[in-house]
Amino acid sequence: MVNLMGTEVLIPGSLSSWLIKEGVVTIEQLEEALAVQKGSKQMVGAILVQLGYCTEEDVARTLAKKTGHKFVSIDAVGVNLAVANLITPEMALRDNVLPLYEENNVIYVAMRNPNDILTIDNLRMITGHEIEPVVAADMELVAAIENFARLNSDISNYEEEEEETTETVEVIEENIEDKPAVQLVNQIINNAIKSGASDIHIEALEKYMRVRFRIDGVLQEILQNPIKMFNAVVSRIKVVGGMDIAEHRIPQDGRATVKYEDRNIDLRIATMPTVFGEKVVLRLLERDSSKVLTIKDLRFSPRQFDRFNHAIHMPYGFILVTGPTGSGKSTTLYATLAEISTIDKNVITLEDPVERRMAGINQCQMNNRAGMTFAAALRSVLRSDPDIVLVGEIRDAETAKIAIEASLTGHMVLSTLHTNDAPSAVTRLDEMGVEPFLVASSLVGVLAQRLVRRLCPKCKEEYVISHEELKKIVPDLETYGYHQESYTLYKSVGCLTCNNTGYKGREAVFEFLTVSEEMKRMILDRENVAHIRELALKQGMHTMKDEGLYKVINEGRTSLEELIRVIV
């Protein structure tokens, strides 16, 4: 807590006088706090908070005004691990300081005493940067420092690999008894979860080890460490994932679960040999079934929602969700299941892996080595009286054919396919060897999607662009019905809340193709993608570019630059 001592009460310019001047407390309340303080080692500020006369934030904001430094909320700003790691946990605990973020080569450091010149000079020497002290509420600072200094987290392995022997595990544990590596891996995983990262990339460069997080779909460098730490870190991660630490020549896959506070996070781990060492990628998947979105949470535009909602509530048929890896296909499918799964329906999913547990449905994990492939599992599932079947991915013609045949026998089948847009999915099935008459008879619709970053609501900035200027960027602008003289758009700026990226969170941009009778005839005639797209547009399909422009121009939810990056 700030250094509020009894001797300061009536001294002009003291923190006590500032608390009174700012109307935070009264002289009577301050005197009561001083009376309580007698015989104890507590500071008056802490006592004022305990008595309920003010909050820690009140005291911290007053200290910031008194010292002329900036007040920050660490909970809102977060801690950039790459910046925090410029000092040791021991120094953070000893001096009650924590570097939070870097801006224009200046490190902003939360300090209990922002006027501690010796510590500031020490930080300047250690980090090699200019130091700007900031003031935070004491509880937030203490919690952040303790979190930074925490050495261990509850990481437990899934025993997915039954072939692994007891001897192997014992040897592995003995070989990686490298505490700094264990601490570093724990810190990396904890901070990735806290920052909302979807993936962690750990890679060896020529002179150092680099750690990057994929946040809102974009990789951000978080940490650089000496290269000598790299092999120990990789070994530790392999142990966590139940992988062979002696094998460095071939790619490996592993899995684990992390318990972080009250959350369970699944890790999918992949290693790949590179010139300077094995690159490791960890994908983080939330297990909490209560956090499954609904289709209303997906933010379909009204013109798309009704078409998709009608399709998923049909009694049977085949619906595909397409897009590249990381475009949110699984999230959309889980939201769809949450919408259509009711007590009177038997819902079975075939997944590799099961990414999110859902209450009330039967989820099956694929295991290729044991012969549990999508095709084999799908044959078995059809004997289990399903109403709705989710096939994680159409990977081959056999799986596609069985899935389609299942939809023709009175089942609703949902699955994913990797194509760039909705019309391409129709021809892709033909290329895979599925007969056109099967596709035409079963396919109800195809949903294609991409994820765009959402502008940070706290710092996004409004600007006006003329029709001609916008048309230079989007030449076919008028095709989508935009004929105004000018448009009010928003651009990213960057602030503490969004970690200076200008964006906070992501949302999907969709296009939904409905398979009409005329479309079925085209499929039977094996028409090309261009003709299928032309008919789909004629029948009311809105492309992802159209939907993206709607979010940029009509809703102001994302920026033109982000739309161009992802879609245009």
Sequence and secondary structure as in RCSB ss.txt:
>XXXX:A:sequence
MVNLMGTEVLIPGSLSSWLIKEGVVTIEQLEEALAVQKGSKQMVGAILVQLGYCTEEDVARTLAKKTGHKFVSID
AVGVNLAVANLITPEMALRDNVLPLYEENNVIYVAMRNPNDILTIDNLRMITGHEIEPVVAADMELVAAIENFAR
LNSDISNYEEEEEETTETVEVIEENIEDKPAVQLVNQIINNAIKSGASDIHIEALEKYMRVRFRIDGVLQEILQN
PIKMFNAVVSRIKVVGGMDIAEHRIPQDGRATVKYEDRNIDLRIATMPTVFGEKVVLRLLERDSSKVLTIKDLRF
SPRQFDRFNHAIHMPYGFILVTGPTGSGKSTTLYATLAEISTIDKNVITLEDPVERRMAGINQCQMNNRAGMTFA
AALRSVLRSDPDIVLVGEIRDAETAKIAIEASLTGHMVLSTLHTNDAPSAVTRLDEMGVEPFLVASSLVGVLAQR
LVRRLCPKCKEEYVISHEELKKIVPDLETYGYHQESYTLYKSVGCLTCNNTGYKGREAVFEFLTVSEEMKRMILD
RENVAHIRELALKQGMHTMKDEGLYKVINEGRTSLEELIRVIV
>XXXX:A:secstr
     GGGTTSTTSHHHHHHHTTSS HHHHHHHHHHHTTS   HHHHHHHTTSS HHHHHHHHHHHHT EE  HH
HH   HHHHTTS HHHHHHHTEEEEEEETTEEEEEESSTT HHHHHHHHHHHSSEEEEEE  HHHHHHHHHHHH 
   EEE     TT  HHHHHHHHHHT  HHHHHHHHHHHHHHHHTT SEEEEEE SSEEEEEEEETTEEEEEEEE
EGGGHHHHHHHHHHHTT  TT  SS EEEEEEEEETTEEEEEEEEEEEETTEEEEEEEEEE  GGG   GGGGT 
 HHHHHHHHHHHTSSSEEEEEE STTSSHHHHHHHHHHHH  TTS EEEEESS  S  TTSEEEE BGGGTB HH
HHHHHHTTS  SEEEES   SHHHHHHHHHHHHTT EEEEEE  SSHHHHHHHHHHTT  HHHHHHHEEEEEEEE
EEEEE TTT EEEEEEHHHHHHHSTTGGGGT   SEEEEEE    TTTTTSSEEEEEEEEEEEE  HHHHHHHHT
T  HHHHHHHHHHTT   HHHHHHIIIIII  S HHHHHHHT 
